[in-house]
Each structure stands twice: as structure tokens, then as C-alpha cells.
Amino acid sequence: MGQVLLAAFPAYAKDALSIDNTLVLQGILAASGIGIALGSMLASKLSHNRIETGLIPVGAVGVAVGLWCLPLLSTPGSQALNFVFIGMMGGLFIVPLNALIQFHAADSELGTVLAANNWIQNIAMLGFWCSRRCSPCRVWIATTCCCSLPRWRWSAAATPLLNCPKAWCAFC
């Protein structure tokens, strides 16, 4: 979701808020990172050395409220504060989820489980990035190649696959 917000907000800010200054725009987007750090620290304090699953719905509702407020705010300062809020709620949401993943994974498989979790998140981000910049055929090829990476090593030779000719599929 963060990737979607980072990709879509600049166009929204330019059209709806008339923010043309790149530095201001990047500052607003950076506020979400500050919020994530604050939310992660708050989750640590509220958890008291245990996995506090009650923070997950609080974080989810908070992110939804922050996203709902986006079109209601009209100044760069209010948008930055909202991004801090969204980031904080995201931190409250993700910290207990990552703790649950680590708690339920076997010690011998913890690294594999965490790597798989990160891999799935990156595939989702790649899919979104490709959907904004590429044809559906390229998205399918990119995600298929990445999902089969353990069996087939990605190489520079595979890059031309992303430049598929229109004859390969009806979507290009």
C-alpha cells in the first residue's frame, strides 16, 4: 500500500493541491517514514515484551482513516502531518504482524520464512510498479520470472522478455 501511495500522491499533489515544488513533495512523502519509525517505537512500548495483536486492527483502522483524510486536507503541512499519522498507524500494524511471523516460524526455518515474506512483498511492489509503466503482458512475464526465480536464475539474457512484441499476446 505504501508503494501505491508513493507512486500516486505526487500526481494528486500536483493536480489537487498545486504543489509543484519537488522538495516539498519529497518532504511530505518522507514524513511517512518518520511516522513508521514513531509507530514502531510506540508498538514496542505498548507491547510490554509480548506480541500485542490488539495493535493490528488499531493500525489498520488508523491507516484507513488517514487515507480517508487525504482529499480533505489542502495544505502541505496538513498533508505532512497526515503522512506522519499514516506511517505511525502502519508501524502499529506491521510490527505485531512481523512479530507473529517470527514467533510461529520454526527456529530452523526463520530465515527462510522472513525471506519469503520479503519476497512476496517485493513481488507485489514490482507488480504495481509494472502495472503503472508496462503492458499487462510485461507485468505477467515479470512476476512469473520473479516467482520462479529459485528454479531459474534471472539474468541479463532474460531482460528482452520484458520487451515483448505485440504478436506475443493480445494485451500489449
ABEGO torsion letter per residue (X at the ends): XAAAAAAAAAAAAAAAAGBABAAAAAAAAAAAAAAAAAAAAAAAAAAGGBBBAAAAAAAAAAAAAAAAAAAABABAAAAAAAAAAAAAAAAAAAAAAAAAAAAABBAAAAAAAAAAAAAAAAAAAAAAAAAAABBAAAAAAAAAAAAAAAABBBBAAAAAAABBBAAABAAX
